[in-house]
Amino acid sequence: MTQRTDPEALARHLLALDPGRRVICAVAGAPASGKSTLAERLVERLNALEPGSAALLPMDGFHYDDLHLVPAGLRPRKGAPETFDVGGLRHMLLRLRANDEEAVAVPVFDRAIEIARAGARLIPRSVRVIVAEGNYLLLDRPPWDALRPLFDVTVMIEVPEDELRRRLRERWEGYGLTEEEIAWKLDGNDLPNGRVVMAESAAADFAIGG
Protein backbone atom coordinates (compact mmCIF):
# COMPACT_ATOMS: atom_id res chain seq x y z
CA MET A 1 0.00 0.00 0.00
CA THR A 2 1.31 3.45 -0.96
CA GLN A 3 2.09 5.71 1.99
CA ARG A 4 2.06 9.51 2.00
CA THR A 5 5.35 11.06 2.97
CA ASP A 6 7.43 14.23 2.72
CA PRO A 7 11.05 14.81 1.62
CA GLU A 8 12.44 14.99 5.15
CA ALA A 9 10.81 11.75 6.26
CA LEU A 10 11.85 10.08 3.01
CA ALA A 11 15.49 11.09 3.48
CA ARG A 12 15.56 9.68 7.00
CA HIS A 13 13.87 6.49 5.83
CA LEU A 14 16.52 5.97 3.14
CA LEU A 15 19.39 6.50 5.56
CA ALA A 16 17.82 4.07 8.03
CA LEU A 17 17.93 1.21 5.52
CA ASP A 18 20.69 -1.41 5.69
CA PRO A 19 23.93 0.62 5.88
CA GLY A 20 25.92 -2.33 4.56
CA ARG A 21 24.57 -2.12 1.02
CA ARG A 22 23.78 0.43 -1.66
CA VAL A 23 20.14 1.56 -1.92
CA ILE A 24 18.47 2.80 -5.10
CA CYS A 25 15.39 5.01 -4.77
CA ALA A 26 13.22 5.75 -7.83
CA VAL A 27 11.37 9.08 -8.02
CA ALA A 28 8.76 9.13 -10.80
CA GLY A 29 6.16 11.60 -11.96
CA ALA A 30 4.59 13.29 -14.96
CA PRO A 31 6.41 16.03 -16.92
CA ALA A 32 6.55 19.21 -14.78
CA SER A 33 5.50 17.33 -11.63
CA GLY A 34 8.65 18.50 -9.86
CA LYS A 35 10.43 15.15 -9.79
CA SER A 36 13.83 16.58 -10.78
CA THR A 37 13.58 19.28 -8.13
CA LEU A 38 12.48 16.79 -5.47
CA ALA A 39 15.25 14.35 -6.38
CA GLU A 40 17.89 17.08 -6.27
CA ARG A 41 16.64 18.33 -2.90
CA LEU A 42 16.48 14.79 -1.58
CA VAL A 43 20.12 14.21 -2.53
CA GLU A 44 21.06 17.54 -0.91
CA ARG A 45 19.21 16.60 2.28
CA LEU A 46 20.78 13.13 2.41
CA ASN A 47 24.23 14.63 2.00
CA ALA A 48 23.48 17.20 4.69
CA LEU A 49 22.49 14.43 7.11
CA GLU A 50 25.37 12.17 6.06
CA PRO A 51 28.02 13.86 3.86
CA GLY A 52 28.84 11.97 0.68
CA SER A 53 26.00 9.49 1.12
CA ALA A 54 23.88 10.25 -1.97
CA ALA A 55 24.06 10.86 -5.70
CA LEU A 56 21.59 11.54 -8.51
CA LEU A 57 20.87 9.41 -11.61
CA PRO A 58 18.57 11.24 -14.08
CA MET A 59 16.62 9.06 -16.52
CA ASP A 60 16.85 11.83 -19.14
CA GLY A 61 20.51 10.97 -19.69
CA PHE A 62 19.22 7.92 -21.59
CA HIS A 63 17.32 9.84 -24.27
CA TYR A 64 17.97 8.53 -27.75
CA ASP A 65 19.90 11.12 -29.73
CA ASP A 66 18.27 13.06 -32.57
CA LEU A 67 20.57 11.15 -34.94
CA HIS A 68 18.27 8.19 -34.25
CA LEU A 69 15.01 9.99 -33.47
CA VAL A 70 14.84 12.05 -36.69
CA PRO A 71 15.18 9.19 -39.21
CA ALA A 72 12.96 7.01 -37.00
CA GLY A 73 10.22 9.66 -37.16
CA LEU A 74 10.24 10.03 -33.37
CA ARG A 75 11.70 13.53 -32.98
CA PRO A 76 8.29 15.22 -32.43
CA ARG A 77 7.62 12.70 -29.64
CA LYS A 78 10.94 13.17 -27.86
CA GLY A 79 10.26 12.47 -24.20
CA ALA A 80 7.73 9.69 -24.88
CA PRO A 81 8.49 6.20 -23.50
CA GLU A 82 9.73 4.88 -26.86
CA THR A 83 12.41 7.61 -27.13
CA PHE A 84 14.61 6.26 -24.32
CA ASP A 85 17.32 3.62 -24.18
CA VAL A 86 15.65 1.53 -21.48
CA GLY A 87 18.17 -1.30 -21.84
CA GLY A 88 21.03 1.12 -21.31
CA LEU A 89 19.36 2.50 -18.19
CA ARG A 90 18.78 -1.02 -16.85
CA HIS A 91 22.42 -1.98 -17.32
CA MET A 92 23.50 1.25 -15.62
CA LEU A 93 21.28 0.41 -12.64
CA LEU A 94 22.80 -3.07 -12.51
CA ARG A 95 26.31 -1.58 -12.46
CA LEU A 96 25.32 0.83 -9.71
CA ARG A 97 23.71 -1.93 -7.66
CA ALA A 98 26.80 -4.14 -7.99
CA ASN A 99 28.97 -1.27 -6.73
CA ASP A 100 32.15 -3.14 -7.57
CA GLU A 101 33.90 -0.30 -9.42
CA GLU A 102 35.81 2.63 -7.97
CA ALA A 103 33.34 4.97 -9.69
CA VAL A 104 30.67 4.79 -12.38
CA ALA A 105 30.25 7.54 -14.99
CA VAL A 106 26.61 8.31 -15.81
CA PRO A 107 25.12 10.46 -18.61
CA VAL A 108 23.28 13.72 -17.96
CA PHE A 109 20.86 15.39 -20.39
CA ASP A 110 21.69 18.97 -21.35
CA ARG A 111 18.31 20.58 -22.03
CA ALA A 112 19.88 23.71 -23.51
CA ILE A 113 21.25 21.75 -26.47
CA GLU A 114 18.91 18.72 -26.33
CA ILE A 115 21.81 16.29 -26.05
CA ALA A 116 22.74 13.69 -23.41
CA ARG A 117 26.34 14.18 -22.29
CA ALA A 118 28.01 10.81 -21.76
CA GLY A 119 30.10 10.43 -18.62
CA ALA A 120 28.97 13.81 -17.30
CA ARG A 121 28.77 12.71 -13.64
CA LEU A 122 30.84 10.27 -11.60
CA ILE A 123 29.23 8.27 -8.80
CA PRO A 124 31.91 6.86 -6.48
CA ARG A 125 31.73 3.54 -4.68
CA SER A 126 31.38 5.32 -1.32
CA VAL A 127 27.89 6.63 -2.22
CA ARG A 128 25.29 4.40 -0.57
CA VAL A 129 22.02 5.99 -1.77
CA ILE A 130 21.32 6.52 -5.46
CA VAL A 131 18.27 8.66 -6.26
CA ALA A 132 17.06 7.85 -9.78
CA GLU A 133 14.48 10.21 -11.22
CA GLY A 134 12.37 10.10 -14.38
CA ASN A 135 8.87 9.96 -15.79
CA TYR A 136 8.68 6.27 -16.59
CA LEU A 137 10.71 4.52 -13.92
CA LEU A 138 7.58 2.77 -12.58
CA LEU A 139 5.85 2.21 -15.92
CA ASP A 140 4.14 -1.17 -15.80
CA ARG A 141 4.81 -2.28 -19.38
CA PRO A 142 7.77 -3.83 -21.21
CA PRO A 143 10.59 -2.96 -21.36
CA TRP A 144 10.18 -0.47 -18.50
CA ASP A 145 8.82 -3.01 -16.02
CA ALA A 146 12.24 -4.72 -16.00
CA LEU A 147 13.56 -1.73 -14.03
CA ARG A 148 11.29 -2.06 -11.02
CA PRO A 149 13.07 -5.02 -9.33
CA LEU A 150 16.24 -2.89 -9.28
CA PHE A 151 14.69 -0.25 -6.99
CA ASP A 152 14.65 -0.63 -3.21
CA VAL A 153 12.28 2.29 -2.64
CA THR A 154 9.82 3.86 -5.09
CA VAL A 155 8.18 7.29 -4.95
CA MET A 156 5.47 8.86 -7.13
CA ILE A 157 4.87 12.60 -7.23
CA GLU A 158 1.19 13.44 -7.60
CA VAL A 159 0.12 16.71 -9.26
CA PRO A 160 -3.31 17.55 -10.82
CA GLU A 161 -3.31 17.83 -14.61
CA ASP A 162 -4.42 21.47 -14.65
CA GLU A 163 -1.38 22.38 -12.55
CA LEU A 164 0.88 20.36 -14.87
CA ARG A 165 -0.55 22.29 -17.83
CA ARG A 166 0.15 25.62 -16.14
CA ARG A 167 3.75 24.66 -15.30
CA LEU A 168 4.43 23.26 -18.77
CA ARG A 169 3.08 26.37 -20.47
CA GLU A 170 5.29 28.51 -18.25
CA ARG A 171 8.29 26.30 -19.10
CA TRP A 172 7.86 26.56 -22.86
CA GLU A 173 7.09 30.27 -22.77
CA GLY A 174 10.41 30.63 -20.99
CA TYR A 175 12.11 28.92 -23.93
CA GLY A 176 10.55 31.46 -26.33
CA LEU A 177 8.28 29.03 -28.19
CA THR A 178 5.40 30.34 -30.30
CA GLU A 179 1.80 29.73 -29.27
CA GLU A 180 1.48 27.06 -31.96
CA GLU A 181 4.63 25.30 -30.75
CA ILE A 182 3.43 25.47 -27.13
CA ALA A 183 0.05 24.01 -28.09
CA TRP A 184 1.79 21.04 -29.72
CA LYS A 185 4.13 20.54 -26.80
CA LEU A 186 1.24 20.55 -24.34
CA ASP A 187 -1.43 18.48 -26.07
CA GLY A 188 0.65 16.60 -28.61
CA ASN A 189 3.38 15.34 -26.32
CA ASP A 190 3.81 16.45 -22.69
CA LEU A 191 0.32 15.96 -21.28
CA PRO A 192 -0.29 12.67 -23.16
CA ASN A 193 3.01 11.45 -21.69
CA GLY A 194 1.87 12.60 -18.25
CA ARG A 195 -1.37 10.66 -18.60
CA VAL A 196 0.64 7.53 -19.41
CA VAL A 197 2.68 8.03 -16.23
CA MET A 198 -0.41 8.50 -14.08
CA ALA A 199 -2.46 5.69 -15.64
CA GLU A 200 0.15 3.01 -16.30
CA SER A 201 2.68 3.23 -13.47
CA ALA A 202 2.87 0.53 -10.82
CA ALA A 203 1.90 1.53 -7.29
CA ALA A 204 4.78 3.22 -5.50
CA ASP A 205 5.91 2.67 -1.92
CA PHE A 206 5.47 6.38 -1.20
CA ALA A 207 3.53 9.30 -2.65
CA ILE A 208 4.43 12.99 -2.38
CA GLY A 209 2.44 16.01 -3.55
CA GLY A 210 4.35 18.07 -6.07
N, C-alpha and C positions, 0 to 999 in steps of 0.2 A: 504494500500500500504506500502511495506517495505521501510524504510528509512535507508540510510547509516549514520553511526555514528562512534564515537571513544570512548574509555574508559572514558575519562574525561567528555565528554558531557553526556555520559550515566549515570555516577555517579551523576552528577548534576540534570539530569532529574529525577532519582529515589528519590533523596532527596527533590525534589520540589513537589512530589506527596503528597496527603492528609496526613499531619503529625499525624492525629488522628487515623490512622489505620495501621496495618502491611501490607507491600507490599512484594509480592514474585515475583522475576525476574528469568526467566528460560534462561539459556545459553546453547545452543545445538550446536553440530557440529560433524563431522566425527572423528574417532580415529586419534589422532596426529594432530588435527586441532588447538590445543592450547586452548581449552575451559577451561581446569582446570587452566592453567596459567592465562588466562583472568579473570576467576571468582575469583581467589585468589587475583589478583591485584585490581579488582573492589572492593572487600571487604576491602582491605587495603586502597584504596582511599576514600571509603565512611567513614571509621573510622577515616581517617585523617581529612576529612572535618567536621565530626560530631562524636566525640569519642563514641564508644559503640553502634553505630547505625546499624551495619551490621554483618551478620554471614553467613557461607557457609554450604550448604547441598549438598553433592556429591551423585549423583545417584548410583555410584559404591558400596556404602554401602549396596545396596539392591540386590547384586549378590546372586543367589542361591549358597549354599555351595557345595563343591565337593561330600559330602555325598549324595546329591540328584543328582548332575549332572552326576556322574560316572555311577550309575545303570540306569539312564535314557538315557544313551548314548549321553549326551550333552556336556561332558567335552571338546572334541576337538573344540566345538563351543562356549566356554565360552566367553562372551562379546557380543553374538548375542542377538537380542530382546527377544527370548524365554528363556534366562538364567537369567532373573531378576524377582524379586518379585514385580510386578507392583502394585498389590493390597496393599502390605505393604507400598510402596512409596506413593500411593494415600492417605492412612490413615494417614501417617506421615504429608503430606502436609495439610490435614484437621486439624490435631492437631495444626500445626504451624499457620494456618490461624485463628483458633479460639483464640489462644493466651490467654487461660484462666488458664494456669498452671504457676507456679513460674518459671519453666524451663522445657525444653523438651530435652531428651537425644536422639541423633541420631547416627546411625552406620557410620563407616568410613572404607573403604576398605584398607587393608594393602597389597600392591602389592608385597612386599618382601616375604610374606608367602602365598599369594593368599587366604586370609581369610578376611571376613568382621568382624570388631570388634564392637560388640554391645555396645551401650552406650558410644562410644569413645569421643563424643563431646556434651557439654551441650549448648543449646541455651536459654538464659534467656528471660523472658517476656519483658524486656526493649528494646530488639533488634527490630527495626522497619522495617528493610529491610533484607529479606532472599534471598540470591543468590543461586539458585539451578543450578547445572551443570551436564550435561550428554548427551550422544549421542542421545538418543531417546525421549527426553522430548517433542518434537513437532511431534513425529511420528503420522501420520494421519490414524491409524488403531487400532482396538480393541486389547488389552485393553488399549493401550497407549493413545488413544484419550480422555479417561476420565480424563487425567491429565490437559489438556489444559485450561479448565474453572477455574482451581485453580491458574493460573498465571495471574498477573496483567500486566507484561511486558515480552515480549519474544524477544530473540536475537539469531541469527544464525551466526556462524563463517564460512566464505567462504574461502576455500583453494583449489587450483587445485590438481587433483589426483596425478600428477607426484611429486608434493611437498610432499603430504601425504606419498607416497611410499618412498621417500628419508628419511623422518623423522622416519617412522616406521622401516625401515631397520636399521637406526642408533640406534634406541631404542633397538631392539632385539640383535644387535651386542653387545651393552653395557651389555646385560644380559648373554653374552657368548653362545648364541645359535649357533648350527651348520648351515651350509648353507641350508641343507635340512629342518631343523626346521624353519629357517627364511622364506624359500620359502612357506611353508605351512601357516605360520602366515600371510604372506602378501596376498597371492592369495587364500588361503582356508578359511580365516576368516576376517582379519582386513579390507582389501579393499572391499570385498563384503558387509561387515557391513557399511562401509562408503558410498557405493553407495546407500544402503537402506536409510540412513540418508538424502542424497542429493536429492534422487528421491521421497521419500515418506513422507517428513516432511511438515507440514502445513506452510504457509507463516508466517514469523516472523514479529514483529513490527519493528525490527531494524536488520541490517546486518553489520558485522564488518569483515574486512580482517584479516586473521590469520597469 
